[in-house]
Amino acid sequence: MKKYKLSWRRCTKISQKLSNQMEELLAKFYQFVIRLRTEKSFELYNILNMDETLVWFDMVGNFTVNPKGEKTVQIRSIGNDKT
């Protein structure tokens, strides 16, 4: 770490960055679900979400490796922190 001028740093700021198109994508998905529900005559209680793949979306640690001299260390998360 000394050779590359890196240091072990504690997180000082947690931020979340969403896609600029996120609201548009959510609206399109909602319209798709409503249209499909209408076409197939599904009731809301018949719709559920299942996924066989375990995916951790928020595995943020408290430490990171950053170049020496940086004043702020940012670690992006989805905002589901236990602090």
C-alpha positions in Angstrom: 0.0 0.0 0.0 2.9 2.4 0.7 4.3 1.7 -2.8 1.1 2.9 -4.5 0.3 5.6 -1.8 -2.9 4.0 -0.7 -4.4 4.1 2.8 -7.0 2.1 4.7 -9.9 4.5 5.2 -13.2 4.5 7.2 -16.3 5.5 5.3 -17.2 9.2 5.9 -20.1 9.5 3.5 -22.7 7.1 2.1 -24.6 8.1 -1.0 -27.0 6.6 -3.5 -26.9 7.3 -7.2 -29.9 6.3 -9.2 -30.1 6.2 -13.0 -31.5 9.3 -14.7 -34.0 7.1 -16.4 -35.2 5.3 -13.2 -38.6 6.9 -13.0 -39.3 6.3 -16.7 -38.3 2.7 -16.4 -40.5 2.2 -13.3 -43.5 3.8 -15.1 -43.0 1.5 -18.1 -42.8 -1.6 -15.9 -45.9 -0.5 -14.0 -47.8 0.0 -17.3 -46.6 -3.4 -18.5 -47.9 -5.2 -15.4 -51.2 -3.4 -15.6 -51.6 -4.2 -19.3 -50.7 -7.9 -18.8 -53.0 -8.1 -15.7 -55.9 -6.8 -17.8 -55.2 -9.0 -20.8 -54.9 -12.2 -18.8 -57.6 -11.3 -16.2 -55.3 -11.7 -13.2 -56.4 -10.5 -9.8 -53.8 -8.6 -7.7 -53.7 -11.5 -5.1 -52.5 -13.8 -8.0 -49.4 -11.8 -8.7 -46.2 -12.4 -6.8 -42.5 -12.2 -7.2 -40.2 -15.2 -7.0 -36.5 -15.5 -7.7 -34.3 -18.4 -7.2 -31.1 -16.4 -7.2 -30.0 -14.9 -4.0 -28.7 -11.4 -4.7 -27.3 -9.0 -2.0 -27.9 -5.5 -3.1 -26.5 -3.7 0.0 -23.2 -5.2 1.2 -21.5 -2.0 2.1 -18.5 -2.3 4.4 -17.2 0.4 6.8 -13.7 0.5 5.3 -12.2 1.0 1.9 -8.8 1.5 0.3 -8.3 5.0 -1.2 -5.4 7.1 -2.4 -3.7 9.1 0.4 -4.8 12.7 0.9 -8.4 12.3 -0.2 -10.7 14.3 2.2 -13.9 12.4 1.5 -14.5 8.7 1.1 -17.8 7.8 -0.6 -19.3 4.3 -0.5 -22.5 4.0 -2.6 -25.4 2.0 -1.1 -29.1 1.6 -1.6 -29.8 3.5 1.6 -30.8 0.6 3.7 -28.2 1.2 6.5 -28.6 -0.1 10.0 -26.9 3.0 11.5 
